[in-house]
Amino acid sequence: MINLVENSRFYLIFVFVLALEFNYLCNHVEGKAFFVFGDSLVDNGNNNYLATTARADAPPYGIDFPTHRPTGRFSNGLNIPDIISEKMGWEPTIPYLSRELSGQKLLVGANFASAGVGVLNDTGIQFVNIIRIYEQLNFFRQYQQRLMREIGATEAKKLVNESLVLMTLGGNDFVNNYFLVPYSIRSQQYSIQDYVPFVISEYKKVLQRLYELGPRRVIVTGTGPLGCVPAELALHSNNGECAEQLQLAASLFNPQLVQMIDELNQDIGTDVFVAANTNQMHMDFISNPEQFGFQTSKIACCGQGPYNGLGLCTPFSNLCPNRDLYVFWDAFHPSERANRMIVDQIFGGSTTYMHPMNLSTIVTLDSRA
């Protein structure tokens, strides 16, 4: 019990020091644009404009958002890009498909993410109409053309070069592709040991294309502990143990992602890409939720069935009264409070969590440039 109290105090002091440091450093990054690419972990409403089942536009999604209404975020409140923007003192990014993204709002950046997508084009085909990753990059190119008309080619190029980018992909290539059904096409083509390098090789092409489009600071998150989310516990767990094959996939994917990022940076000659070990960040919560003030890391706040892990979060689902006590909001996605802790590590985490540097270091380096 003493260790738990000491650890909690240390964490609170750690967060307080980070907040002071962030307030100081953010004075140096005013005006920096922020761009977001990826899946439902970072989608802030693009899928609301699409005819797809991968949507979070109905209550109780958004119950803790400032408006207390669903926004398309797969969260009870803010998601990771929202919290990064908040801590940086920036306006939140607007979904690229929103009509609000025009004029001076373009200078804030944009969110291109779409729930259900993966690295591979055949990932998420069951959701039908989603913005696959190369389409997101094509939208980014269109965005830059719109930006040029607003502020001119030279300033547009400078804004993109000096921007911060968040890229979150990979989990769906396993959950909504390889392991979606017992005999998926990909699982018949590849063993998991061969599938992971295939996905990594395709991911490398995505990041190379992103680099060609101009950004020079890109945070790339790994997958979380895929076998430990409530959805997989509901399907595979008898006593709360994580699903072995999905955990194996995550344990193979994340180190290979870091290796690939190192290779890209070496080829470029500078640290453009930064790997965020979101797998370890989540495992900290899952291994000892009480240490971080959570009641459970197995049961979703919103859902039904075992671990509240079956089906979608809907107005008819079980809903916990205090979202701050739950690591998971729904069957797959973290609660806002868990997201805030993840962002704390993205900003100030050691090399265990951020490689080769954290966001605080990036901000410091860029403020001196």
ABEGO torsion letter per residue (X at the ends): XAAAAAAAAAAAAAAAAAAAAAAAAAAAABGBBBBBBEBAAABAGAAAABBBABBBABOABGAABAAGBBAGBBBABBBAAAAAAAAAGBBBBBBAABAABBEAAAAAEBBABBBGBBABAABGAAAGBBBBAAAAAAAAAAAAAAAAAAAEAAAAAAAAAABBBBBBBGAAAAAABAAABABBAAAAABBAAAAAAAAAAAAAAAAAAAAAAGBABBBBBBBBBAAABAAAAAAABAAGBBBAAAAAAAAAAAAAAAAAAAAAAAAAGBBABBBBBAAAAAAAAAABAAAAGBABAABBABEBEBGGABEBBBAABBBBABAAABABABAABBBAAAAAAAAAAAAABBAAABOABBAAAAAAAAAAX
